[in-house]
Amino acid sequence: MSTSDPRLSEQQASPLAAEGTSVALSAGAGCGKTTVLTARFLDDLDGPDARPLSSIVALTFTEKAARELRQRIRQQCREKIAAGDNPTYWRAILRGLEAASIGTFHEFCGQWLRQHAVEAGIDPDFLILDVAVAGAIRDEALAKCLRQWLAAQDPDLIELAVEYGLGRLRQGIANLLPFVDSSSGSLNEWKDRSAAEVVAIWEDVWRREGRPLLARKMIQTASQCLEILSRHESAHPLMRERRAFLLENLPALEANSDREEWLLAIREQAMVQGAGAKKHWASPEIHEIVVANFKSMRDAIDKYLSKYQWDEAVTFEAAQQGLRLARLALRARQAYDSAKRSRGGLDFDDLLTMTLDLLRRLPDGSQADSSIAPAIERLLVDEFQDTDPIQSEILERLASPGALSGRLFLVGDFKQSIYRFRGAQPEIFQEIRERFPVAGRHALTENFRSVPEILHFVNALFASTFPGAETALSPRVVSVNRPDQPAIEFLWATEPEADLSVATHSTAHDRRTLEARWLARRLRQRMEAGWKVRDRTTREIRDAHPGDVAFLFRAMTDLGPYEAALDEEGFDYHTVGGAAFYIQQEITDIINVLSTLEDPFDQLALAGTLRSPFFCLSDDGLFWLTTSRSDLVEGLEDADHIDDLSDLDRRQACRARDLLTRWRGFKDREPIAMLLNRVLDESGYEAALLGESLGPRKRANARKLVRMARRFDQQRGMPLAAFVARLRADLKRPPREEQAATTDEEGNSIRLMSIHQAKGLEFPIVVLPDLNRKPASHLDSTAYHPVLGPLVRPSRDPGSDPTATTESAAESNPGQSLGWLTYQSLEQHADEAESLRLLYVATTRARDALILSSALSATDKATSPAMSLLDKRFDRETGQSRVELPEGWIMPSIRVTMESPPSSSEPKKKGAWRLPLIETAEAIEQTEEVFEPASVLIEHRPRYVELTPGSGPGIESSKVRLDRLTRIALADPGLPRARELAKFATQIIRHHDPMLPSRLLVQLLGRLKAWSRGPIASALAGAVLLHQDLDWTIAWPPNTTDPTIFHGKIDLLFRDQTGGLQIVNIRSPGEAVARDRLQLRLSLHAAQEMDLGPIRLGWRLSLGEEASWRSEADFAPTSIEQAIRSYFSVGSGD
C-alpha cells in the first residue's frame, strides 16, 4: 500500500507523503487510522529507500490493537505476494513479522530491558508481575511494614493511625505507593519540604487555578442572568434598580470572586420578592424565567461560599499529615520493591521507569550511536493521546536525535483520551503536535463508520466542547434510516402523571428500573417494526437482531435493572468482562468458597457458599443451621442432628460439611489452581452454571479465575490467604477495565459493557443509558497531585460530631483544608472534561442508530456533565438545537420518546434458555452410572508423601550440614573455574559454616573431586544456574478425585548452551534409590508444569567419595506411575 493506493482517501494519503518531517496525525473516530498506520509500516519496507524490518517499531496501548495492526500488515504482505510483487522479499518480511517490534508499550520496554539487563542491573529472566500478583505482593509488604512500625511505635504511624484508624491509613499508604516514582511526579520531591512550604504552594495554586475553577459555575450562571436581564426589563421601580445593579456588577464577578460581602450584595439583589409581580414583565413566561435564573444565581453563590471557606490551622495540620503519609509511603515502597526483587519480578510501572532511567544515562543526542539505545529508524505510535509523561519522554529519547525530522509517526485524538486514571494526559499530544513542523501536522476527519445523521448530531453536540476545524467529522457512508425512524433518539422515562407523587420519592434504583423497562420495550418495538442496519461483512442492508445492540455504561455498578428488563422482554444478553468480572455472581460464589476454606469461621462467606449453586441450601435451611446452634459454623458441624432441617437441606448441609473439610486438607499443600480445579470438579458447580442463562460464559468466568490462580502459583510462597485477600480487595475496588476482547459482530445477544471497554469497537446500535448519573464522588481520604503533593483530607471538621464519618464531615464543610479544597476543584474540572470525552467516545461507537436515555422529566435538573451538555445544545422535549450551528452544518433529526413504549404482544421468551425440567429428569434417569475400575480401588496410597532428602528421621545432623554445603558448592558459578578445589571448598565453609569440623571438610572436598571427574560437570560446562532448591507440589494421578500429594524439590536447575533445561537431584549416601528415582521423574514433570522451558535431561547424583550418576529423560505418565509403584512396593523407599 502506498500513497497512490486507491484504497486510501486523499486525507489518508497526505501524512504518508510528508518528507523530511515527523508526523503527528490527529485521527478522528472511525477515520481509518489503522489503515494509515499499516500503509506507513509497509511503505517503510518498500522501494529503493526501504528500511530494515528490525529498525521499525510500532507501539500500541492494548494487545488487541497490536494484534489487529500485525494482522493488517500480514494481510497486505500476502496480497503483494499474490500479485507477484517481489514475492521472495515479501515472503521474508512475512516470516519476520512474528519477531518484529509490533506490540504494547510495556511489552517493548520488557523486551528491551531483557536485552540490556546488565546495564539496568537486573536479572534478564525477571518475571513480569500482573496486576493481581503485584497487588498481593504489595499488600503483603505493606502489612509487614505496619507490623514493624507498630512494634517500634513509629511517630508518623501513631499520629496518623490515631486520626484515621489503621484500615484507612493502610489504604492511604497503598494509594500513594504508585507515586513514589511515576509519571505524575515523585513523592521524593516532597519528603524534605516543610509544612509551611507546602501550604505556600497550595495558596499559590488556589489563587491561580483552584478558585477560578470553583467559581466557574457561579460565573456561568451570572452570564445566563446577564443575557436574560439585558433583553427584558420590569415595569416595577424596585426591580429596575435591582436590574441596574446586577447589569453593572455581574460582569465583574470573576474579578471579585474573593470578596464575600460583594457576593452577598449580589445575592441580595438577585430576587423578585417585593419588586413586583408577573404583570410587571412583558409576559408571565418571562417572569418565570427571571425567577428561575435568580434562584440559580443565589444557589450558585451559596454553594461557592460554602466551599470557599477554609481554616488556616486545619490546613497547616493537613500539610503536616500529608508529609507524614509521604514518609511512610516512601518506606513502604522500599519494602515493596525489595519483595519484588526477592521474587525476581517487575511490575508494569517498573518496566517504564527502569527503561527511562536507563535512557536518561545517555548524553543528550547520543542515543542513535549508543549500544544501549536500539537502532530505530521509524517509531510509530498509536493512541498517543493515552500517553503519560514517562511514556512520552521514553518515545522522544528513543527517537532522538531527529525526533521531529522524520523518525516519529504519532497517531492520536485528544477527544478520545479517557484513561486519566492511568496517568494519561491528553494535553501531551496537543503540546507535542504543536512542536512538529506545520508540514508534519495532519488530520483525519472523514468518518467511514457512522451514518451521516449520527455524525451531524455528534458535531452539533460537541461543537463548543471541541472547537476547531479539525474536530468536526464528515460522513463517508450512506444512511440506512427511513424518515420515520431517525438515527438519533432521546428516551426520557418518567412515571405516569398519576404516580408523580410516588416518583418524587423514588430512589435511583427505582428510576433505573423504570428507564430499563422503557428501553427494553423500545428495543423490542423497533425490532418488530423492522429496524434496518448495515451488515459489516456484506455491507448489505438487513433487519437488526439483538446481537447488533450494545449498552454502553459510564459505570458498571448498577446493571441489575437493565439485565432484569432485557430478560423480561425476552432478550438474551451478556455482560462483557473487565471490572464487571468481579461483580458476576459466579465469581462472588467462588471467592466465598475460597474464603471459607481459608477461614472456617468466616460466617458471611460460609452463608454465601451454602446458599450458592455449590450446595443449594434453602433460606429456611440457613435459618435453622444458624439458630439451632450458637452460630452457623457449629450448626453445619452438627447438621445431622438438627430436626428442623428438611431432608434435602440436611443432605446438602452434610455434603457441604464433608467436602469443605476434605478441601481444607489440601489447602496450602497443593497449588491454588489445583485446589480450585478440585473444588469446581467435585462440587459439580460448573455443571450447575451450564444450566443457567449464559451458562458457557459463566463457566468461562470460573475458568478465568483458575488461570488467575495459576499465575499466583508461579510466585513461590504465595498461599491461599494471599490469593483470597487479593480477590476480596478487587471485589471492593474492581480494577479498571481493559479493552474488550470481543468483536462487534459476535453472538446474537445484547452486550452490556463499559465505555472504556467499547473503545476501539463499533456497533450497529448503541444505547447510552443512565445519562444523568451523578459523577462518582472521591471517598478516599488520601490523594497525590503532582503540583499539590501528598494530600490528606481532615478526618472531621472543628466543632463537628466526633463520631461523624469522613464522608459526612466532608459534605458539611469540605473546604476546611485549603489543600484538599484546591485538589477537589482541580479534580472536578478534570473529571468533567473526561466525562465529556467519554460521551464523545460512546456516541462515536454507533454505526446506524444511537439512543440516549435517562429517567428524568423535561424539567428535572441535569446532574451529570453529559446531561448538562445535552441540555445546553438541544431541547430535551423536542430534540431541536438550542444554538445556532456554523454555516453549512446540517441540523440532526432527533426522535424524542417521553411515553412508555408498549410491551410486546408476542409471548415472551423469558427463560427460554432453560431446559424443561421433565427432559432434564429423563436425561438423568437414562444416564448410566460410571464406576471406577476395581484395580484403581484396590491399591491404597497415602494422602501426602514427602520426598525431600533429609526430611525424614535417622539422618544425622552432620550429614545434613554436609549435604547443604555440597549443594551450595555445586550451585556456585565459581566451581567450574576453580583451579584448587581445596581452596574453593575452604572459602565455601568460611562463608556458610565456619564451625564445620575438619573431617567434614575432607568429605566435602572428596565429593567435589568426584563431581569434577563426572559427566555432569562436563555436560553443564557453560550452563547458567537458574534455580536452587526449587520446591514443587504435585497431585498424582492428576485430574482424579483422590490423588496423592507429593512434595519434593529440584536441587539444581541449569539452562545449558543449547537453551534446554537440565535438572540435577542429589542423593545422600544411604538414601533409597526408589525415592531418588521418583523424585527426579516428578521433578521433570513439575518443571514442565511450571512452564520453566524445554526440559532436556535430568540427572540423579549420588553423593560420596565414590559418586555415581544416572541420566533420565523420560517423565511420561507411565514412567512416573512405574516409579510410584516401585516406591510404595519397598515401603516408602526407606
Helices and strands as residue ranges (DSSP letters): H 10-13, G 15-17, E 23-27, H 33-45, G 53-55, E 56-60, H 63-82, H 87-96, G 97-99, E 101-104, H 105-115, H 117-120, E 127-128, H 131-152, H 155-164, H 166-176, G 177-179, G 187-189, H 195-205, I 206-210, H 211-214, H 216-231, H 237-249, G 250-252, H 260-269, G 278-280, H 284-308, H 312-342, E 345-346, H 348-360, G 367-369, E 378-381, G 384-386, H 389-399, I 403-407, E 408-412, G 414-416, G 420-422, H 426-435, G 438-440, E 441-444, E 446-447, H 452-462, E 474-475, E 488-492, G 497-499, H 500-503, H 508-528, E 532-534, E 541-543, G 546-548, E 549-553, H 560-568, E 573-575, G 578-583, H 585-598, H 603-611, H 619-627, H 632-637, G 639-641, H 647-664, H 672-683, H 685-690, H 695-713, H 720-732, E 750-754, H 755-758, E 763-768, E 782-785, E 789-792, H 806-812, H 818-843, E 846-854, H 865-873, E 894-897, H 917-926, H 934-938, E 944-946, H 957-971, H 981-992, H 998-1013, H 1015-1019, E 1024-1036, E 1044-1055, E 1061-1067, H 1073-1089, E 1095-1102, E 1108-1112, H 1117-1129
